[in-house]
Amino acid sequence: MLRNMINWKVILSAVCCTLIMTNGAFAQKGSEEQKKKVAKKSATEQVDPTLISADKLPEGVARTFKKRFASATDVQWHNSGDTVYTACYTMKESSVESDFGASGYWISTTESMDPESLLSSCYKTIALYYPVYKIRAAYKITRSDKNNQFLVHITEGKQAKTAAPVKMYLDKSGKLINIIEPEEQQSKEEYVDKKAQKEEAKLKKEFESDRQMDIYPAKIDGSELPNGIQKWVDKNYPDYIFKKVDYVVEEEFADEGNIYRIIIQRNGINQPHATVWFTRDGNFLKLVDEYREIEQTAERTKVEKREVSEAFKNAFALQYPDMTAQWEEWDEGWKAVFNNKYGKNTAYYDNQAQWQYTRNEMDYAKVPYAVRTAVETAYPKGEVVHAYKVTAPEVKPYYTLEVYLKKDKSTQEVDLMQNGKPLQ
């Protein structure tokens, strides 16, 4: 009996040793496999070389970012060795990017947006070049020079979501600025309206007479109006339609510049109608409704003319010594209009008296050949009505051209570098 017990102990001991050795071998093998996987993963995952820590930022960049985007979270900074610093962050649950010059000058902010919030004119422009398309992403680009844009990523036809998108840059009114094809990765602007080509010969003859008229569209569709106007009508006159829309200057609202004067009417013949006025941004000005016996005018605070402060005068004097300027207010601060040997200039300053950019009005014939070729190729039916050389902090001098388009009697601003490529 004792021997039998001893034998069982020997057997159990041998089995346990075998299991321990086997598990140890598997553990060692698993550890080696894990090490190989980690090593392989480390080799394939490279750290973004443009990523920098916040303590490496120029003081001006850090200060401007903190002031403008105090509520930003999950901030990452990038710099590829040039003078532009990019902040990628989250604000109001949206992904946002902002570019800054090394001195702290804010350049632009790009934020994701719901494609359904795009203007109807954006959809019309996209459909003109890509009749069958899918919008994969949309972004709003706010720029310091006020030339705000939309960036839309689309794929043609039935391409998969994973296909490289076409990038379309549209101005704030929904008109095309630039197309970047995924394969070419280069600028391409194509205007495919063949009927318009027949009118090219007549364009220059008619241009001078057309320019003396209102350059804004003679007929505006209600769907092209700012969202604020459409919401006001939906709320106050839900059963009315846009009967006529004019974009005019009226003496009563002369300080507003061009405004919308709109006739709205209940659908049908000889139905009640009303006339309503809105600013170009969609703010209510006045309503006249004879049927309901209503005449209502928005309360408007008269703004007294302000005098430019010494801070702006000193900033201008440091930049342009021995020059005398006439000062005018603009959306972001003050602008100084002055003349020098290059002609008429306008220097723009923000509310902190920081210089934003300067436009030098120039003869189109003196614009570099590459720039003229690019704009004439992009707008074969257009006519350049104004040309400016623009200088701004942190960017090379570029050219802004105002192009008159006969088709809709409107003007389009185009920013091009000296080599004829679009300003990005």
C-alpha positions in Angstrom: 0.0 0.0 0.0 2.8 2.5 0.9 4.7 1.6 -2.3 1.6 2.2 -4.4 1.2 5.6 -2.8 4.9 6.4 -3.5 4.6 5.3 -7.1 1.6 7.6 -7.6 3.5 10.5 -6.1 6.4 9.8 -8.5 4.0 9.7 -11.4 2.2 13.0 -10.4 5.5 14.7 -9.8 6.7 13.7 -13.3 3.4 14.9 -14.9 3.6 18.3 -13.1 7.2 18.9 -14.2 6.2 18.1 -17.7 3.3 20.6 -17.7 5.5 23.3 -16.1 8.2 22.8 -18.8 5.6 22.8 -21.6 3.8 25.9 -20.3 7.2 27.6 -19.9 8.1 26.7 -23.5 4.7 28.1 -24.8 5.1 31.2 -22.6 8.6 31.9 -24.0 7.4 31.3 -27.6 4.3 33.6 -27.0 6.6 36.3 -25.6 8.9 36.1 -28.6 5.9 36.3 -31.0 4.6 39.3 -29.1 8.0 41.0 -29.3 8.1 40.4 -33.0 4.6 41.9 -33.4 5.5 45.0 -31.4 8.7 45.4 -33.4 6.8 45.0 -36.7 4.2 47.6 -35.5 6.9 50.0 -34.4 8.6 49.7 -37.8 5.4 50.4 -39.8 4.0 53.2 -37.5 6.1 56.4 -38.0 5.7 59.5 -36.0 4.4 62.5 -37.9 7.6 64.5 -38.6 5.6 67.8 -38.6 4.2 67.3 -35.1 5.6 69.7 -32.5 4.9 70.4 -28.9 3.2 73.6 -27.7 6.3 74.8 -25.9 8.0 75.0 -29.3 5.6 77.5 -30.7 6.6 81.1 -31.3 5.1 83.3 -28.5 2.9 85.3 -30.9 1.3 82.1 -32.3 0.5 80.7 -28.9 -0.9 84.0 -27.8 -3.1 84.5 -30.8 -4.4 80.9 -30.6 -5.3 81.2 -27.0 -7.1 84.5 -27.6 -9.1 83.4 -30.6 -9.8 79.8 -29.7 -9.9 79.6 -26.0 -12.4 76.8 -25.9 -10.4 74.5 -28.1 -9.6 70.9 -26.9 -7.4 68.0 -28.1 -5.0 70.5 -29.7 -2.1 69.2 -31.8 0.4 71.5 -33.5 2.2 70.9 -36.8 5.0 72.7 -38.6 6.9 71.4 -41.7 9.8 73.8 -41.3 8.3 76.8 -42.9 6.7 79.9 -41.3 3.2 78.5 -41.1 2.0 76.8 -37.9 -1.1 74.6 -38.1 -3.3 73.8 -35.1 -5.6 70.7 -35.3 -8.2 70.7 -32.5 -11.8 70.1 -31.5 -14.3 72.8 -30.9 -18.1 72.4 -30.4 -17.6 68.7 -31.2 -16.2 69.5 -34.7 -12.8 69.0 -36.1 -11.0 72.2 -36.9 -7.7 73.4 -38.3 -6.2 76.9 -38.1 -3.1 78.3 -39.8 -0.9 81.0 -38.3 2.2 82.9 -39.4 5.3 82.8 -37.3 4.6 86.3 -35.9 1.2 85.2 -34.6 -0.8 86.4 -37.6 -4.0 84.3 -38.1 -4.2 83.1 -41.7 -7.3 80.9 -42.0 -9.5 78.4 -40.2 -11.0 75.2 -41.8 -13.8 73.5 -40.0 -15.9 70.5 -41.0 -19.6 71.1 -41.7 -22.7 69.3 -42.6 -22.9 69.0 -46.4 -26.6 69.7 -46.2 -25.7 73.2 -44.9 -24.0 74.1 -48.1 -25.6 76.8 -50.3 -27.9 75.6 -53.1 -25.6 77.4 -55.5 -22.7 75.0 -54.3 -24.8 72.0 -55.4 -25.5 73.7 -58.8 -21.8 74.3 -59.3 -20.8 70.7 -58.4 -23.5 69.3 -60.7 -22.2 71.4 -63.6 -18.8 69.6 -63.6 -19.9 66.2 -62.1 -23.5 65.4 -63.0 -23.4 62.2 -60.9 -21.5 62.6 -57.6 -21.5 61.9 -53.9 -20.4 64.4 -51.3 -18.0 62.7 -48.9 -17.1 65.7 -46.7 -17.5 69.5 -46.6 -15.5 72.2 -44.9 -15.9 75.9 -44.4 -12.7 78.0 -44.8 -12.6 81.3 -43.0 -9.7 83.5 -44.2 -8.2 86.7 -42.8 -8.5 88.4 -46.2 -12.3 87.8 -46.0 -12.2 85.7 -49.2 -14.0 82.8 -47.4 -14.5 79.6 -49.2 -16.1 76.1 -49.1 -14.0 72.9 -49.7 -16.0 69.9 -50.8 -14.7 66.4 -51.2 -16.7 64.4 -53.8 -16.4 61.1 -55.6 -17.8 60.7 -59.1 -20.5 58.3 -60.1 -20.6 55.1 -58.1 -17.1 55.2 -56.8 -16.5 53.6 -53.4 -16.2 55.7 -50.3 -12.6 54.7 -50.0 -11.8 56.2 -53.4 -9.6 59.3 -53.4 -11.9 62.3 -53.6 -12.0 65.2 -56.0 -11.4 68.5 -54.1 -13.5 71.5 -55.2 -12.9 74.9 -53.8 -15.9 77.3 -54.0 -16.2 80.9 -53.0 -18.7 82.1 -50.4 -21.4 82.5 -53.1 -20.9 79.0 -54.3 -19.0 79.7 -57.5 -16.0 77.6 -58.5 -12.5 78.7 -57.6 -10.5 75.5 -58.2 -10.7 71.8 -58.8 -8.0 69.4 -57.7 -8.2 65.9 -59.2 -6.9 63.1 -57.0 -4.6 61.5 -59.6 -3.3 64.7 -61.1 -3.0 66.6 -57.8 -2.8 69.8 -59.8 -5.2 72.7 -60.4 -7.8 72.4 -63.2 -10.6 74.7 -64.0 -12.9 73.8 -66.9 -15.9 75.7 -68.1 -18.0 73.4 -70.3 -20.8 75.7 -71.4 -20.4 75.4 -75.2 -23.2 77.8 -75.9 -21.4 80.6 -74.1 -18.4 80.2 -76.5 -20.6 81.6 -79.3 -21.1 84.8 -77.3 -17.4 85.4 -76.8 -17.1 87.6 -79.9 -19.9 89.8 -78.6 -18.6 90.0 -75.0 -15.9 92.7 -75.4 -18.3 94.9 -77.5 -21.0 94.7 -74.8 -18.7 94.8 -71.8 -18.3 98.6 -71.5 -22.1 99.2 -71.6 -22.8 96.3 -69.2 -20.2 97.6 -66.7 -22.1 100.9 -66.5 -25.2 98.9 -65.3 -25.7 97.1 -62.1 -23.3 94.1 -62.2 -25.4 92.0 -60.0 -27.7 89.3 -61.5 -30.9 90.7 -63.1 -32.9 87.7 -61.9 -32.3 86.0 -58.6 -33.9 82.7 -57.6 -35.4 82.5 -54.1 -33.3 79.3 -53.4 -30.2 81.4 -53.8 -31.1 83.9 -51.0 -29.3 83.8 -47.6 -30.8 81.3 -45.1 -31.9 84.0 -42.8 -34.4 85.4 -45.4 -35.8 82.0 -46.2 -36.3 81.2 -42.5 -38.1 84.6 -42.0 -40.5 84.0 -44.8 -41.2 80.4 -43.7 -42.0 81.6 -40.2 -44.0 84.7 -41.1 -45.5 83.8 -44.5 -45.4 80.0 -44.8 -47.9 79.9 -47.6 -46.2 82.6 -49.7 -43.6 82.2 -52.5 -40.9 84.4 -53.8 -42.4 86.3 -56.7 -39.6 88.8 -57.5 -36.2 89.4 -56.0 -34.1 92.6 -56.7 -30.6 93.3 -55.4 -30.5 97.1 -55.3 -29.4 100.2 -53.5 -32.2 102.3 -52.0 -32.0 105.7 -50.5 -33.7 104.7 -47.3 -31.1 102.1 -46.6 -28.1 103.7 -48.5 -25.7 102.9 -45.6 -26.3 99.2 -46.1 -25.1 99.2 -49.8 -26.9 96.6 -51.9 -29.9 95.1 -50.3 -32.6 92.5 -51.2 -36.0 93.9 -52.1 -38.4 91.0 -52.3 -42.0 90.6 -53.3 -43.6 87.5 -51.8 -47.1 86.4 -52.7 -49.6 83.6 -51.9 -49.5 81.1 -54.8 -52.1 81.7 -57.5 -53.6 84.6 -59.6 -54.4 88.0 -57.9 -53.4 86.7 -54.5 -52.3 88.9 -51.5 -48.7 90.0 -51.6 -46.2 91.8 -49.5 -42.8 93.6 -50.0 -39.9 92.9 -47.6 -36.4 94.3 -47.5 -33.3 92.5 -46.1 -29.6 93.3 -45.9 -27.2 91.3 -48.1 -26.4 89.1 -45.0 -30.1 88.2 -44.6 -31.1 90.6 -41.8 -34.6 92.0 -41.8 -35.0 95.7 -42.6 -38.6 96.5 -43.5 -42.0 94.9 -44.3 -44.9 96.5 -46.2 -48.1 94.3 -46.3 -51.1 96.3 -47.5 -53.4 93.2 -47.3 -52.7 92.8 -43.6 -52.3 96.5 -43.1 -48.8 96.1 -41.7 -45.8 98.4 -42.1 -42.9 97.3 -39.9 -39.3 98.6 -39.8 -36.5 97.0 -37.9 -35.0 99.1 -35.1 -31.7 100.3 -36.4 -29.1 102.1 -34.2 -27.5 105.0 -35.9 -23.7 104.5 -35.8 -21.8 107.7 -35.2 -18.8 108.2 -37.4 -15.7 107.3 -35.4 -12.2 108.7 -35.7 -9.3 106.4 -36.2 -7.1 106.0 -33.1 -3.4 106.9 -32.7 -2.6 103.2 -32.6 -3.6 102.8 -36.2 -1.8 105.9 -37.3 1.4 104.8 -35.5 1.2 101.4 -37.1 0.8 102.9 -40.6 3.6 105.4 -40.0 6.0 102.7 -39.0 5.2 100.7 -42.1 4.8 103.5 -44.6 6.9 106.5 -43.4 6.4 109.9 -45.1 3.0 108.7 -46.4 -0.4 110.4 -45.8 -3.5 108.3 -45.7 -7.3 108.7 -45.7 -8.8 106.4 -43.1 -12.0 104.3 -43.6 -13.6 101.6 -41.4 -14.0 98.1 -42.8 -15.4 94.8 -41.3 -12.3 93.9 -39.3 -11.0 97.3 -38.3 -9.6 100.2 -40.3 -8.1 100.7 -43.8 -5.7 103.4 -44.9 -5.9 104.6 -48.5 -2.7 106.3 -49.8 -0.7 107.0 -53.0 2.9 106.3 -53.7 5.1 105.8 -56.8 3.3 102.5 -57.5 -0.2 104.2 -57.6 -3.2 103.8 -55.3 -2.8 101.6 -52.3 -5.1 100.4 -49.5 -3.6 98.9 -46.3 -5.9 96.9 -44.0 -5.5 96.7 -40.2 -7.6 94.6 -37.8 -9.1 96.0 -34.6 -5.8 95.5 -32.7 -4.0 97.7 -35.3 -2.2 94.7 -36.7 -1.5 94.9 -40.4 -3.4 92.3 -42.4 -2.6 93.1 -46.1 -2.1 95.9 -48.6 -3.6 96.1 -52.1 -1.8 98.1 -54.8 -4.2 98.8 -57.7 -2.3 98.3 -61.0 -2.7 98.2 -64.8 -3.8 94.7 -65.9 -1.2 94.9 -68.7 1.6 95.0 -66.1 0.4 91.9 -64.4 2.9 89.0 -64.9 2.3 86.9 -68.0 1.8 83.7 -66.1 -1.0 85.3 -64.0 -2.8 86.7 -67.1 -2.5 83.4 -68.9 -4.0 81.5 -65.9 -7.0 83.8 -65.5 -7.7 84.0 -69.2 -7.6 80.2 -69.5 -9.9 79.8 -66.4 -12.3 82.6 -67.5 -12.2 82.6 -71.4 -15.5 84.6 -71.4 -14.5 87.0 -68.6 -13.0 90.4 -68.6 -10.6 91.6 -65.9 -12.0 94.9 -64.4 -9.5 95.4 -61.6 -6.0 94.1 -60.8 -4.2 94.3 -57.5 -0.8 93.3 -56.3 -1.2 92.1 -52.7 1.4 92.0 -49.9 0.6 90.3 -46.6 2.5 88.9 -43.6 4.0 85.4 -43.9 3.1 85.0 -47.6 4.8 85.9 -50.9 3.2 88.8 -52.9 0.3 87.6 -55.0 -2.2 89.1 -57.4 -6.0 89.5 -56.9 -8.0 89.9 -60.1 -11.6 91.0 -60.3 -13.2 89.2 -63.3 -16.5 90.3 -64.9 -18.7 87.5 -66.0 -21.1 88.3 -68.8 -23.3 85.3 -68.2 -24.7 86.4 -64.8 -23.5 90.0 -64.8 -21.3 89.4 -61.7 -17.7 89.7 -60.6 -15.4 87.0 -59.4 -12.2 87.6 -57.4 -9.3 85.3 -58.1 -6.1 85.1 -56.1 -3.0 83.9 -58.0 0.7 83.6 -57.2 3.3 85.1 -59.5 3.7 81.8 -61.3 0.0 81.7 -62.1 -1.0 79.0 -59.6 -3.9 79.6 -57.2 -3.2 81.0 -53.7 -3.7 78.2 -51.2 
